[in-house]
Amino acid sequence: MGEVVPAPSLKLDSVLKTSGSSRFRAIALAILASFVLGGCATLPADAPVEKVDYKTCLITQGDALGRATGLNELSEYGVKQAVVTYGVGLESASSSSAKYNSDLKNLAKKKCNSIVVSGPDFGALVAASAVANPGINFLYIGTAQNPARVDGSIGNLAVYEVDLVEAGMVQGYLAASISKVHRIGLYQQPIVADGGIQAGVRAGARIFDEDNKTQTSVLDVVALLADYSMPGSVDVALIPSNANLEVAIPELVNSKANIIALGGDAYENDFFKDVRSQLFTSVRPEVATRIMEMIAADLEGEFIGGSLGSTTATFGNGGIKLTPEHEQNYPAGLLDAIKHFTLDYETKTR
């Protein structure tokens, strides 16, 4: 798992007194921009930052094995970065719909100043939590495709929804643009409740085909074949954030397929060290950035909830980004093409 890089020492009081609150947020986000998002985040043993009297808490929805995956994993990364950047305290719980209320009450008893809630099944529960705990500011991390829409009028609740269909569209267009055999694979994704990513991937590939007069097949791939010229094989694999990498990496090495990942920068994740040359890019929802922004504002007493503090993360507003180029470069015109079709999608759906 990728290790969190400790932030430089940051004394909150001196920054506030000399520079003003907006200056503090600018410094905080500059520090965040210097971090590399990769895989799971772990806390350094000795983070060189002055502790502050503030505690943030996190409740995530684990998978069947109790792991935080997808947006939940990025949420974990965001709060842990706040610990090493701002010196805040942290309490967390991996929960489920059945355990949510009791876990939330336990966190509230630990005097959380803010609580980040991440999990598709928690959308119907978080509003009641915010109303019941008016002294705690909440940030809910969800998806725009979740049918349980969260009440956006609650003053101590901000909502950050990621449009996973759009994230999938970007993945699909990217994959179709670099596939030489016009077959791309949704690897290990048939069993994943992906919140719209698969539909987005297919839509993105169709848009590329319309633009370039090609015909790309999007296949559900359980296992990668060594020879991608064979029928049913692919030369680009789309990897979900909760893929079983112990199985995936040997197959990726053997297949030599190019890789497009979803989540943090896979190139900086040690799990991918043997396939870094095959990594084309990662499509990254900016969940960690939003969490850092929220905690920075709350430290200054400037938390904004309700409709003004809530937004949907899209490619157009910078909430969905491509990670920097590493060993492979983006084809000429690719980014402009993505900006064009995502703007059209956002105009029609917002």
Summary of the structure (lengths in Angstrom):
residues: 350
radius of gyration: 20.4
end to end distance: 36.4
largest distance: 65.7
contacts: 1208
relative contact order: 0.15
helix: 41%
strand: 18%
